[in-house]
């Protein structure tokens, strides 16, 4: 990567939105593949009551919008302030209980698995050319472009012990997805390998991180 391109890739700008301050890429093309757009807030006039506990809003019971889903809640149901890295917020932002739980789970990915991905071959997510669809692009000897909304399952493959066991070792990853015009499911397997320049341990660590990344994208495919 040339120094000019690298500088463009790292360039950030601070923007203010109704939800808070965000540090976003200067150029949209260099945005994170795991990024999410801010949701449209449910208009105040359309939510006279909390969308969780049904409490009626009045002078004492104020309404708050969750920064992740945009829905309207009372303070009791939307009091947590949690980092939301997928939307590039500078500070923790107010979220409802359900969204806060998801954001906490995603924080582990950003703290641990993302660095592993950035040190190896990176998955890319491309916006669809027709509408809001997004695609997971895997380059290699065979190029695979999978529409995220068509993914049915994401599974880590292990050997020696049942999946999820404390001593299970990742040997691969499996994606099942539908292909327009084709019957049934298409399966894509990624397997760990080693050569003179890379150990199998590095390969399995990348696969585990990739599994987390694909699962994260799959679970937020409608956002």
N, C-alpha and C positions, 0 to 999 in steps of 0.2 A: 504494500500500500504506500503510495507516494506521501510525502509530508503534507502536501496540499490537501489530498483526499482525507488523510488522517485528521487534519485540523478541522475539516468540514464535518467529519464523523463525530468529533468530540465537542463541537460547538453547541452550547446550550443557551437558552434564553428564559428569563423569568416572566411568567404570565399570571395575571390575576383572573380568576373565574368566580362565579357565585359560591363555589364550594371551598375556595382557598387558593393559596399560592402554589404554582406548579413550576418545576424546572424541566422544560421540555426541549427536545432537540431543535436546533436552529433550522434544520432541514428535515421535513417529514420523512423523506426516503431513508433517513438514518435512525428512525424510531425503533424502539425495542419490538421484536416480534411478539412479545408477551404483553404488550401494552393494551389498555382498554380505553375507549372513549368515555368521557364523562356522560352520565345518563341525563336525560331530560327530567327535570323535577316535576312531580305531579302538581298541577296548579293548586294553590291554596283553596280556591273556591270549590274544588272537586273533592276536598278531604275535610269534611266537618268533624270527623272522628279519627282517632288513631287507627291505622291500618293493621295494628297487631292486637291491642287489647280492647279496642272499640270505645275508649274513653272519649268523651265529648270535649272538644277544644273550647276554652273560654279564656277569660282574663287571667286566671290562675294556671290553667293547663295549656301551656303553649305548644305549638307544633314545631317539629324539627324534621328536616329532610336528611335521609341517609345519603351520604356522598357516593355510595357504591351502586345502590339500586334506584335512588331517586324517589322512593316512596316516603309517605308522611307518617310520622310517629310522635307520640308524646315523649317527654324527657325520660321517663322510666324505661321505655322500650327502645330508646335511641341515645343512650348516655355515654357509650364507650367511644373513646377516641383512639383509633388504631392506625398505624402506618398503612398507606395504600400505594405501594410502589408501582403497581401496574398502571396507575394514573399519574404518576410522577409528582405527587404532592410533597411539598417540602416538609410539612409538619403532619403529625397524626390528625386524622379527620373523623368527624362524628359518623358512626355507622350503627345500624340496627344490629340486634344480637346475632341474627343469621349471617349477615354479611361480615360482621366482625370475626366470626368463627372461621369463615373462608379466608379472610385476609390474614389471620394468624397462621393458618396452615400454609399459605403461600409464602409467608415470611421465611419459613424454613428452606424453601426452594431458593429464594434469593440469597440467603445466608450461606448455603452449603452447595447445592447442586449447580447453580448458575455458573460459578467459577469453573467447575469441571467442564461444562459445555463450552465456555469461552476459550478454554485452553486447547480444545480439540476442534473437530469439524462441527460447525454450528447448524442447527435446524433453522430454517427460515420460514416465515409466514408471509405470504403474498396476498394483497387485497384482490378480490375478484374483479375482473374487467366488466362484469355485468351485475351491478347491484352490490350489496354489502357482503357477499360471500367471501370467505377467507380460505386459503389453501396452505397446507403444510408441504413444503418443498424439501425433498431429500435428494441431494446430488451425490453421485458416485459413479460406479461402472454402469449402473442403471439409474435413470432419473425417475423419481416417483413424485407425482403431484396429486395430493389427496385433499379433497374438499373436507374441511374440518367437520362440517355438519353431517357428513356421510359416515363418519367414524362410529362404529358400533361398540367395539371393545378395545382396550389398551391393556396388555398384560405383560408382566416381566416373566421371563423364562429362567428357571433355576435348575440346579442339579444337586443331588445328594440329600436334600431335605425338602420338605414341603414348602411351597412359596410362603414367604413371610416368616419362616423359621429363623431363629437367631443366627444359625450357622449356614443358612442357604446362600449359595453363590450364584450371582447373576451370570447366565450364559447367553442371554439374548433377550429380544423384545419382540412381541407380536402385536400387529395392528390388524383388525378386521374392519373392513369398510365396504360400502356398496358402491358400485360403479353404474352410472346411468346406462341403460340398455342391456345390462348383463343380469343374469339370474343368480340369485344367491349372493354370498359374501365373497369378497376378495381378501386374501390374507397376505400380509407382508411381514417377513421375519428379518430381523437384524441380529446377527450373531457376533459374539466376541472372537477376536483372532489376535495373533501376535506375529511380529516379524522382528528383524534385527534391530529395528529402531523404536519399537514400542512393546512394552510388556503386556501380558494378558490382564494383569491387574489394572492397568490404566484403561484398557479397553472395557473391562467389566464396570469400572467406575463410571465411564462415559455412558454406558448403556443404562445403568441405574439412574443417572441424571437425566438422560433422554426420556426414560420412562416417566419420570416425574414431570418433565416438560410437556410431553404429549398428553399426559393425564390432565395437567393444568389447562391446556388448550381445549381438550375435549370437554371438561366440565364447565368451561365458560364459553362454549361454542355459540351460544345464542346471545351473548352479550356484545 
